[in-house]
Amino acid sequence: MTPDEISKLTRFLQKTFGQPSVHVRKRPQKDDSGEVYIGDEFIGVIYRDDEDPDDLSYNFQMAILDFDLE
């Protein structure tokens, strides 16, 4: 992901979740995805889906562990 994409996604997630501490970081040695954090806590990965050149989208994946629900 480009720095511009990361900035746009960060702003979008902050606005969508009403959480100014959400931010996207570049993943080491990966160009198609970024890591999503709230503060210093890793919460998921966002992937760029550009299979169709006319339809760019992003997919956010977040795992919720059983013990996190207690």
PyMOL Python script that loads the backbone (N, CA, C, O; Angstrom):
from pymol import cmd

cmd.read_pdbstr("""\
ATOM      1  N   MET A   1       0.839  -1.182   0.000  1.00  0.00           N
ATOM      2  CA  MET A   1       0.000   0.000   0.000  1.00  0.00           C
ATOM      3  C   MET A   1       0.880   1.240   0.000  1.00  0.00           C
ATOM      4  O   MET A   1       1.955   1.268   0.599  1.00  0.00           O
ATOM      5  N   THR A   2       0.405   2.237  -0.671  1.00  0.00           N
ATOM      6  CA  THR A   2       1.156   3.487  -0.729  1.00  0.00           C
ATOM      7  C   THR A   2       0.901   4.308   0.534  1.00  0.00           C
ATOM      8  O   THR A   2      -0.102   4.088   1.213  1.00  0.00           O
ATOM      9  N   PRO A   3       1.778   5.242   0.860  1.00  0.00           N
ATOM     10  CA  PRO A   3       1.537   6.130   1.994  1.00  0.00           C
ATOM     11  C   PRO A   3       0.207   6.890   1.864  1.00  0.00           C
ATOM     12  O   PRO A   3      -0.464   7.142   2.865  1.00  0.00           O
ATOM     13  N   ASP A   4      -0.170   7.253   0.634  1.00  0.00           N
ATOM     14  CA  ASP A   4      -1.443   7.943   0.416  1.00  0.00           C
ATOM     15  C   ASP A   4      -2.628   7.041   0.757  1.00  0.00           C
ATOM     16  O   ASP A   4      -3.584   7.485   1.394  1.00  0.00           O
ATOM     17  N   GLU A   5      -2.567   5.775   0.334  1.00  0.00           N
ATOM     18  CA  GLU A   5      -3.630   4.824   0.668  1.00  0.00           C
ATOM     19  C   GLU A   5      -3.737   4.642   2.184  1.00  0.00           C
ATOM     20  O   GLU A   5      -4.835   4.626   2.740  1.00  0.00           O
ATOM     21  N   ILE A   6      -2.599   4.506   2.835  1.00  0.00           N
ATOM     22  CA  ILE A   6      -2.586   4.312   4.286  1.00  0.00           C
ATOM     23  C   ILE A   6      -3.222   5.508   4.989  1.00  0.00           C
ATOM     24  O   ILE A   6      -3.998   5.328   5.928  1.00  0.00           O
ATOM     25  N   SER A   7      -2.906   6.717   4.551  1.00  0.00           N
ATOM     26  CA  SER A   7      -3.504   7.924   5.144  1.00  0.00           C
ATOM     27  C   SER A   7      -5.012   7.965   4.924  1.00  0.00           C
ATOM     28  O   SER A   7      -5.768   8.263   5.849  1.00  0.00           O
ATOM     29  N   LYS A   8      -5.449   7.668   3.710  1.00  0.00           N
ATOM     30  CA  LYS A   8      -6.887   7.688   3.411  1.00  0.00           C
ATOM     31  C   LYS A   8      -7.635   6.633   4.215  1.00  0.00           C
ATOM     32  O   LYS A   8      -8.713   6.905   4.743  1.00  0.00           O
ATOM     33  N   LEU A   9      -7.067   5.423   4.312  1.00  0.00           N
ATOM     34  CA  LEU A   9      -7.714   4.365   5.076  1.00  0.00           C
ATOM     35  C   LEU A   9      -7.750   4.698   6.559  1.00  0.00           C
ATOM     36  O   LEU A   9      -8.744   4.424   7.231  1.00  0.00           O
ATOM     37  N   THR A  10      -6.677   5.286   7.075  1.00  0.00           N
ATOM     38  CA  THR A  10      -6.652   5.686   8.478  1.00  0.00           C
ATOM     39  C   THR A  10      -7.765   6.693   8.762  1.00  0.00           C
ATOM     40  O   THR A  10      -8.504   6.541   9.734  1.00  0.00           O
ATOM     41  N   ARG A  11      -7.888   7.711   7.929  1.00  0.00           N
ATOM     42  CA  ARG A  11      -8.948   8.722   8.120  1.00  0.00           C
ATOM     43  C   ARG A  11     -10.332   8.092   8.031  1.00  0.00           C
ATOM     44  O   ARG A  11     -11.218   8.417   8.821  1.00  0.00           O
ATOM     45  N   PHE A  12     -10.519   7.191   7.067  1.00  0.00           N
ATOM     46  CA  PHE A  12     -11.812   6.521   6.908  1.00  0.00           C
ATOM     47  C   PHE A  12     -12.161   5.710   8.150  1.00  0.00           C
ATOM     48  O   PHE A  12     -13.281   5.808   8.652  1.00  0.00           O
ATOM     49  N   LEU A  13     -11.223   4.911   8.654  1.00  0.00           N
ATOM     50  CA  LEU A  13     -11.494   4.081   9.825  1.00  0.00           C
ATOM     51  C   LEU A  13     -11.721   4.930  11.079  1.00  0.00           C
ATOM     52  O   LEU A  13     -12.578   4.602  11.899  1.00  0.00           O
ATOM     53  N   GLN A  14     -10.962   6.013  11.232  1.00  0.00           N
ATOM     54  CA  GLN A  14     -11.164   6.901  12.378  1.00  0.00           C
ATOM     55  C   GLN A  14     -12.566   7.484  12.361  1.00  0.00           C
ATOM     56  O   GLN A  14     -13.235   7.528  13.393  1.00  0.00           O
ATOM     57  N   LYS A  15     -13.009   7.928  11.203  1.00  0.00           N
ATOM     58  CA  LYS A  15     -14.345   8.513  11.076  1.00  0.00           C
ATOM     59  C   LYS A  15     -15.430   7.451  11.253  1.00  0.00           C
ATOM     60  O   LYS A  15     -16.404   7.679  11.971  1.00  0.00           O
ATOM     61  N   THR A  16     -15.274   6.301  10.611  1.00  0.00           N
ATOM     62  CA  THR A  16     -16.275   5.251  10.661  1.00  0.00           C
ATOM     63  C   THR A  16     -16.476   4.716  12.074  1.00  0.00           C
ATOM     64  O   THR A  16     -17.611   4.507  12.502  1.00  0.00           O
ATOM     65  N   PHE A  17     -15.385   4.495  12.798  1.00  0.00           N
ATOM     66  CA  PHE A  17     -15.482   3.933  14.144  1.00  0.00           C
ATOM     67  C   PHE A  17     -15.533   4.998  15.238  1.00  0.00           C
ATOM     68  O   PHE A  17     -15.674   4.667  16.415  1.00  0.00           O
ATOM     69  N   GLY A  18     -15.419   6.276  14.858  1.00  0.00           N
ATOM     70  CA  GLY A  18     -15.433   7.341  15.857  1.00  0.00           C
ATOM     71  C   GLY A  18     -14.293   7.181  16.851  1.00  0.00           C
ATOM     72  O   GLY A  18     -14.445   7.444  18.045  1.00  0.00           O
ATOM     73  N   GLN A  19     -13.163   6.750  16.340  1.00  0.00           N
ATOM     74  CA  GLN A  19     -12.022   6.429  17.194  1.00  0.00           C
ATOM     75  C   GLN A  19     -10.756   7.060  16.609  1.00  0.00           C
ATOM     76  O   GLN A  19     -10.152   6.499  15.694  1.00  0.00           O
ATOM     77  N   PRO A  20     -10.350   8.222  17.129  1.00  0.00           N
ATOM     78  CA  PRO A  20      -9.188   8.906  16.556  1.00  0.00           C
ATOM     79  C   PRO A  20      -7.861   8.165  16.747  1.00  0.00           C
ATOM     80  O   PRO A  20      -6.872   8.503  16.096  1.00  0.00           O
ATOM     81  N   SER A  21      -7.824   7.163  17.628  1.00  0.00           N
ATOM     82  CA  SER A  21      -6.558   6.447  17.839  1.00  0.00           C
ATOM     83  C   SER A  21      -6.382   5.261  16.885  1.00  0.00           C
ATOM     84  O   SER A  21      -5.386   4.544  16.980  1.00  0.00           O
ATOM     85  N   VAL A  22      -7.335   5.042  15.965  1.00  0.00           N
ATOM     86  CA  VAL A  22      -7.185   3.991  14.955  1.00  0.00           C
ATOM     87  C   VAL A  22      -6.185   4.472  13.909  1.00  0.00           C
ATOM     88  O   VAL A  22      -6.242   5.618  13.464  1.00  0.00           O
ATOM     89  N   HIS A  23      -5.271   3.588  13.522  1.00  0.00           N
ATOM     90  CA  HIS A  23      -4.353   3.932  12.442  1.00  0.00           C
ATOM     91  C   HIS A  23      -3.902   2.670  11.710  1.00  0.00           C
ATOM     92  O   HIS A  23      -3.911   1.566  12.256  1.00  0.00           O
ATOM     93  N   VAL A  24      -3.512   2.874  10.464  1.00  0.00           N
ATOM     94  CA  VAL A  24      -3.041   1.792   9.601  1.00  0.00           C
ATOM     95  C   VAL A  24      -1.529   1.957   9.442  1.00  0.00           C
ATOM     96  O   VAL A  24      -1.024   3.061   9.236  1.00  0.00           O
ATOM     97  N   ARG A  25      -0.828   0.837   9.543  1.00  0.00           N
ATOM     98  CA  ARG A  25       0.625   0.831   9.360  1.00  0.00           C
ATOM     99  C   ARG A  25       0.981  -0.074   8.187  1.00  0.00           C
ATOM    100  O   ARG A  25       0.306  -1.069   7.925  1.00  0.00           O
ATOM    101  N   LYS A  26       2.035   0.282   7.497  1.00  0.00           N
ATOM    102  CA  LYS A  26       2.546  -0.559   6.418  1.00  0.00           C
ATOM    103  C   LYS A  26       3.033  -1.880   6.999  1.00  0.00           C
ATOM    104  O   LYS A  26       3.661  -1.909   8.057  1.00  0.00           O
ATOM    105  N   ARG A  27       2.740  -2.973   6.301  1.00  0.00           N
ATOM    106  CA  ARG A  27       3.235  -4.285   6.727  1.00  0.00           C
ATOM    107  C   ARG A  27       4.623  -4.510   6.150  1.00  0.00           C
ATOM    108  O   ARG A  27       4.872  -4.190   4.988  1.00  0.00           O
ATOM    109  N   PRO A  28       5.528  -5.058   6.951  1.00  0.00           N
ATOM    110  CA  PRO A  28       6.873  -5.343   6.445  1.00  0.00           C
ATOM    111  C   PRO A  28       6.820  -6.337   5.288  1.00  0.00           C
ATOM    112  O   PRO A  28       6.192  -7.389   5.401  1.00  0.00           O
ATOM    113  N   GLN A  29       7.458  -6.017   4.210  1.00  0.00           N
ATOM    114  CA  GLN A  29       7.618  -6.883   3.046  1.00  0.00           C
ATOM    115  C   GLN A  29       6.290  -7.292   2.390  1.00  0.00           C
ATOM    116  O   GLN A  29       6.244  -8.297   1.680  1.00  0.00           O
ATOM    117  N   LYS A  30       5.219  -6.533   2.615  1.00  0.00           N
ATOM    118  CA  LYS A  30       3.929  -6.785   1.962  1.00  0.00           C
ATOM    119  C   LYS A  30       3.468  -5.487   1.319  1.00  0.00           C
ATOM    120  O   LYS A  30       3.504  -4.430   1.951  1.00  0.00           O
ATOM    121  N   ASP A  31       3.037  -5.563   0.067  1.00  0.00           N
ATOM    122  CA  ASP A  31       2.579  -4.361  -0.630  1.00  0.00           C
ATOM    123  C   ASP A  31       1.068  -4.296  -0.783  1.00  0.00           C
ATOM    124  O   ASP A  31       0.528  -3.262  -1.175  1.00  0.00           O
ATOM    125  N   ASP A  32       0.377  -5.400  -0.474  1.00  0.00           N
ATOM    126  CA  ASP A  32      -1.059  -5.470  -0.732  1.00  0.00           C
ATOM    127  C   ASP A  32      -1.913  -5.316   0.508  1.00  0.00           C
ATOM    128  O   ASP A  32      -3.129  -5.497   0.442  1.00  0.00           O
ATOM    129  N   SER A  33      -1.297  -4.981   1.658  1.00  0.00           N
ATOM    130  CA  SER A  33      -2.070  -4.926   2.900  1.00  0.00           C
ATOM    131  C   SER A  33      -1.391  -4.041   3.930  1.00  0.00           C
ATOM    132  O   SER A  33      -0.223  -3.676   3.797  1.00  0.00           O
ATOM    133  N   GLY A  34      -2.161  -3.704   4.968  1.00  0.00           N
ATOM    134  CA  GLY A  34      -1.648  -2.909   6.074  1.00  0.00           C
ATOM    135  C   GLY A  34      -2.178  -3.456   7.385  1.00  0.00           C
ATOM    136  O   GLY A  34      -3.189  -4.158   7.403  1.00  0.00           O
ATOM    137  N   GLU A  35      -1.514  -3.147   8.469  1.00  0.00           N
ATOM    138  CA  GLU A  35      -1.941  -3.567   9.796  1.00  0.00           C
ATOM    139  C   GLU A  35      -2.754  -2.448  10.434  1.00  0.00           C
ATOM    140  O   GLU A  35      -2.401  -1.275  10.318  1.00  0.00           O
ATOM    141  N   VAL A  36      -3.846  -2.813  11.109  1.00  0.00           N
ATOM    142  CA  VAL A  36      -4.727  -1.838  11.743  1.00  0.00           C
ATOM    143  C   VAL A  36      -4.519  -1.912  13.259  1.00  0.00           C
ATOM    144  O   VAL A  36      -4.512  -2.995  13.844  1.00  0.00           O
ATOM    145  N   TYR A  37      -4.354  -0.760  13.872  1.00  0.00           N
ATOM    146  CA  TYR A  37      -4.123  -0.654  15.313  1.00  0.00           C
ATOM    147  C   TYR A  37      -5.105   0.330  15.929  1.00  0.00           C
ATOM    148  O   TYR A  37      -5.551   1.278  15.283  1.00  0.00           O
ATOM    149  N   ILE A  38      -5.431   0.083  17.197  1.00  0.00           N
ATOM    150  CA  ILE A  38      -6.060   1.096  18.046  1.00  0.00           C
ATOM    151  C   ILE A  38      -5.017   1.384  19.115  1.00  0.00           C
ATOM    152  O   ILE A  38      -4.727   0.539  19.961  1.00  0.00           O
ATOM    153  N   GLY A  39      -4.468   2.567  19.066  1.00  0.00           N
ATOM    154  CA  GLY A  39      -3.323   2.875  19.921  1.00  0.00           C
ATOM    155  C   GLY A  39      -2.180   1.959  19.539  1.00  0.00           C
ATOM    156  O   GLY A  39      -1.763   1.920  18.381  1.00  0.00           O
ATOM    157  N   ASP A  40      -1.668   1.213  20.526  1.00  0.00           N
ATOM    158  CA  ASP A  40      -0.573   0.271  20.268  1.00  0.00           C
ATOM    159  C   ASP A  40      -1.064  -1.161  20.110  1.00  0.00           C
ATOM    160  O   ASP A  40      -0.257  -2.076  19.950  1.00  0.00           O
ATOM    161  N   GLU A  41      -2.389  -1.368  20.154  1.00  0.00           N
ATOM    162  CA  GLU A  41      -2.938  -2.727  20.076  1.00  0.00           C
ATOM    163  C   GLU A  41      -3.308  -3.089  18.637  1.00  0.00           C
ATOM    164  O   GLU A  41      -4.125  -2.422  18.002  1.00  0.00           O
ATOM    165  N   PHE A  42      -2.692  -4.150  18.147  1.00  0.00           N
ATOM    166  CA  PHE A  42      -3.000  -4.667  16.817  1.00  0.00           C
ATOM    167  C   PHE A  42      -4.403  -5.260  16.839  1.00  0.00           C
ATOM    168  O   PHE A  42      -4.724  -6.062  17.715  1.00  0.00           O
ATOM    169  N   ILE A  43      -5.255  -4.863  15.862  1.00  0.00           N
ATOM    170  CA  ILE A  43      -6.613  -5.407  15.827  1.00  0.00           C
ATOM    171  C   ILE A  43      -6.945  -6.144  14.534  1.00  0.00           C
ATOM    172  O   ILE A  43      -7.925  -6.888  14.495  1.00  0.00           O
ATOM    173  N   GLY A  44      -6.164  -5.962  13.485  1.00  0.00           N
ATOM    174  CA  GLY A  44      -6.486  -6.672  12.248  1.00  0.00           C
ATOM    175  C   GLY A  44      -5.632  -6.247  11.076  1.00  0.00           C
ATOM    176  O   GLY A  44      -4.677  -5.481  11.204  1.00  0.00           O
ATOM    177  N   VAL A  45      -6.018  -6.780   9.920  1.00  0.00           N
ATOM    178  CA  VAL A  45      -5.294  -6.515   8.675  1.00  0.00           C
ATOM    179  C   VAL A  45      -6.293  -6.022   7.639  1.00  0.00           C
ATOM    180  O   VAL A  45      -7.411  -6.531   7.552  1.00  0.00           O
ATOM    181  N   ILE A  46      -5.891  -5.037   6.861  1.00  0.00           N
ATOM    182  CA  ILE A  46      -6.717  -4.543   5.768  1.00  0.00           C
ATOM    183  C   ILE A  46      -5.988  -4.848   4.454  1.00  0.00           C
ATOM    184  O   ILE A  46      -4.816  -4.514   4.280  1.00  0.00           O
ATOM    185  N   TYR A  47      -6.715  -5.488   3.542  1.00  0.00           N
ATOM    186  CA  TYR A  47      -6.141  -5.933   2.272  1.00  0.00           C
ATOM    187  C   TYR A  47      -6.686  -5.111   1.120  1.00  0.00           C
ATOM    188  O   TYR A  47      -7.866  -4.762   1.104  1.00  0.00           O
ATOM    189  N   ARG A  48      -5.834  -4.802   0.160  1.00  0.00           N
ATOM    190  CA  ARG A  48      -6.257  -4.145  -1.075  1.00  0.00           C
ATOM    191  C   ARG A  48      -6.666  -5.225  -2.071  1.00  0.00           C
ATOM    192  O   ARG A  48      -5.900  -6.153  -2.329  1.00  0.00           O
ATOM    193  N   ASP A  49      -7.866  -5.110  -2.629  1.00  0.00           N
ATOM    194  CA  ASP A  49      -8.367  -6.057  -3.627  1.00  0.00           C
ATOM    195  C   ASP A  49      -8.424  -5.327  -4.961  1.00  0.00           C
ATOM    196  O   ASP A  49      -9.328  -4.530  -5.216  1.00  0.00           O
ATOM    197  N   ASP A  50      -7.439  -5.617  -5.804  1.00  0.00           N
ATOM    198  CA  ASP A  50      -7.371  -4.939  -7.106  1.00  0.00           C
ATOM    199  C   ASP A  50      -7.363  -5.944  -8.259  1.00  0.00           C
ATOM    200  O   ASP A  50      -6.779  -5.691  -9.313  1.00  0.00           O
ATOM    201  N   GLU A  51      -8.026  -7.096  -8.042  1.00  0.00           N
ATOM    202  CA  GLU A  51      -8.109  -8.101  -9.109  1.00  0.00           C
ATOM    203  C   GLU A  51      -8.773  -7.535 -10.356  1.00  0.00           C
ATOM    204  O   GLU A  51      -8.327  -7.783 -11.477  1.00  0.00           O
ATOM    205  N   ASP A  52      -9.836  -6.776 -10.153  1.00  0.00           N
ATOM    206  CA  ASP A  52     -10.526  -6.119 -11.260  1.00  0.00           C
ATOM    207  C   ASP A  52      -9.991  -4.691 -11.333  1.00  0.00           C
ATOM    208  O   ASP A  52     -10.224  -3.908 -10.412  1.00  0.00           O
ATOM    209  N   PRO A  53      -9.287  -4.334 -12.395  1.00  0.00           N
ATOM    210  CA  PRO A  53      -8.664  -3.003 -12.471  1.00  0.00           C
ATOM    211  C   PRO A  53      -9.662  -1.841 -12.421  1.00  0.00           C
ATOM    212  O   PRO A  53      -9.280  -0.708 -12.129  1.00  0.00           O
ATOM    213  N   ASP A  54     -10.925  -2.118 -12.704  1.00  0.00           N
ATOM    214  CA  ASP A  54     -11.936  -1.060 -12.676  1.00  0.00           C
ATOM    215  C   ASP A  54     -12.672  -0.983 -11.342  1.00  0.00           C
ATOM    216  O   ASP A  54     -13.559  -0.146 -11.175  1.00  0.00           O
ATOM    217  N   ASP A  55     -12.310  -1.859 -10.377  1.00  0.00           N
ATOM    218  CA  ASP A  55     -13.070  -1.930  -9.131  1.00  0.00           C
ATOM    219  C   ASP A  55     -12.129  -2.190  -7.956  1.00  0.00           C
ATOM    220  O   ASP A  55     -12.001  -3.328  -7.506  1.00  0.00           O
ATOM    221  N   LEU A  56     -11.477  -1.152  -7.463  1.00  0.00           N
ATOM    222  CA  LEU A  56     -10.573  -1.264  -6.328  1.00  0.00           C
ATOM    223  C   LEU A  56     -11.385  -1.252  -5.042  1.00  0.00           C
ATOM    224  O   LEU A  56     -12.264  -0.408  -4.872  1.00  0.00           O
ATOM    225  N   SER A  57     -11.096  -2.186  -4.129  1.00  0.00           N
ATOM    226  CA  SER A  57     -11.763  -2.206  -2.832  1.00  0.00           C
ATOM    227  C   SER A  57     -10.771  -2.662  -1.767  1.00  0.00           C
ATOM    228  O   SER A  57      -9.666  -3.105  -2.080  1.00  0.00           O
ATOM    229  N   TYR A  58     -11.179  -2.548  -0.510  1.00  0.00           N
ATOM    230  CA  TYR A  58     -10.348  -2.944   0.619  1.00  0.00           C
ATOM    231  C   TYR A  58     -11.171  -3.845   1.523  1.00  0.00           C
ATOM    232  O   TYR A  58     -12.360  -3.606   1.734  1.00  0.00           O
ATOM    233  N   ASN A  59     -10.534  -4.884   2.058  1.00  0.00           N
ATOM    234  CA  ASN A  59     -11.191  -5.836   2.951  1.00  0.00           C
ATOM    235  C   ASN A  59     -10.484  -5.816   4.289  1.00  0.00           C
ATOM    236  O   ASN A  59      -9.269  -5.998   4.362  1.00  0.00           O
ATOM    237  N   PHE A  60     -11.255  -5.594   5.356  1.00  0.00           N
ATOM    238  CA  PHE A  60     -10.715  -5.543   6.707  1.00  0.00           C
ATOM    239  C   PHE A  60     -11.018  -6.861   7.401  1.00  0.00           C
ATOM    240  O   PHE A  60     -12.169  -7.295   7.433  1.00  0.00           O
ATOM    241  N   GLN A  61      -9.991  -7.502   7.958  1.00  0.00           N
ATOM    242  CA  GLN A  61     -10.144  -8.772   8.641  1.00  0.00           C
ATOM    243  C   GLN A  61      -9.671  -8.623  10.078  1.00  0.00           C
ATOM    244  O   GLN A  61      -8.548  -8.195  10.344  1.00  0.00           O
ATOM    245  N   MET A  62     -10.564  -8.991  11.005  1.00  0.00           N
ATOM    246  CA  MET A  62     -10.250  -8.880  12.431  1.00  0.00           C
ATOM    247  C   MET A  62     -10.659 -10.172  13.119  1.00  0.00           C
ATOM    248  O   MET A  62     -11.811 -10.593  13.018  1.00  0.00           O
ATOM    249  N   ALA A  63      -9.736 -10.792  13.808  1.00  0.00           N
ATOM    250  CA  ALA A  63     -10.028 -12.002  14.561  1.00  0.00           C
ATOM    251  C   ALA A  63     -10.416 -11.619  15.988  1.00  0.00           C
ATOM    252  O   ALA A  63      -9.796 -10.748  16.598  1.00  0.00           O
ATOM    253  N   ILE A  64     -11.437 -12.274  16.505  1.00  0.00           N
ATOM    254  CA  ILE A  64     -11.853 -12.062  17.889  1.00  0.00           C
ATOM    255  C   ILE A  64     -11.671 -13.400  18.610  1.00  0.00           C
ATOM    256  O   ILE A  64     -12.344 -14.383  18.300  1.00  0.00           O
ATOM    257  N   LEU A  65     -10.766 -13.418  19.560  1.00  0.00           N
ATOM    258  CA  LEU A  65     -10.465 -14.639  20.282  1.00  0.00           C
ATOM    259  C   LEU A  65     -11.490 -14.875  21.382  1.00  0.00           C
ATOM    260  O   LEU A  65     -12.027 -13.928  21.956  1.00  0.00           O
ATOM    261  N   ASP A  66     -11.754 -16.133  21.671  1.00  0.00           N
ATOM    262  CA  ASP A  66     -12.755 -16.513  22.658  1.00  0.00           C
ATOM    263  C   ASP A  66     -12.517 -15.851  24.013  1.00  0.00           C
ATOM    264  O   ASP A  66     -13.455 -15.359  24.641  1.00  0.00           O
ATOM    265  N   PHE A  67     -11.251 -15.838  24.467  1.00  0.00           N
ATOM    266  CA  PHE A  67     -10.989 -15.272  25.785  1.00  0.00           C
ATOM    267  C   PHE A  67     -11.144 -13.755  25.819  1.00  0.00           C
ATOM    268  O   PHE A  67     -11.261 -13.170  26.896  1.00  0.00           O
ATOM    269  N   ASP A  68     -11.147 -13.120  24.661  1.00  0.00           N
ATOM    270  CA  ASP A  68     -11.388 -11.674  24.611  1.00  0.00           C
ATOM    271  C   ASP A  68     -12.838 -11.330  24.948  1.00  0.00           C
ATOM    272  O   ASP A  68     -13.132 -10.195  25.324  1.00  0.00           O
ATOM    273  N   LEU A  69     -13.730 -12.285  24.820  1.00  0.00           N
ATOM    274  CA  LEU A  69     -15.165 -12.040  25.050  1.00  0.00           C
ATOM    275  C   LEU A  69     -15.537 -12.151  26.523  1.00  0.00           C
ATOM    276  O   LEU A  69     -16.660 -11.815  26.898  1.00  0.00           O
ATOM    277  N   GLU A  70     -14.632 -12.606  27.352  1.00  0.00           N
ATOM    278  CA  GLU A  70     -14.942 -12.788  28.785  1.00  0.00           C
ATOM    279  C   GLU A  70     -14.730 -11.527  29.570  1.00  0.00           C
ATOM    280  O   GLU A  70     -14.944 -11.510  30.782  1.00  0.00           O
TER     281      GLU A  70
END
""", "prot")
cmd.dss("prot")
cmd.show_as("cartoon", "prot")
cmd.util.cbc("prot")
cmd.orient("prot")
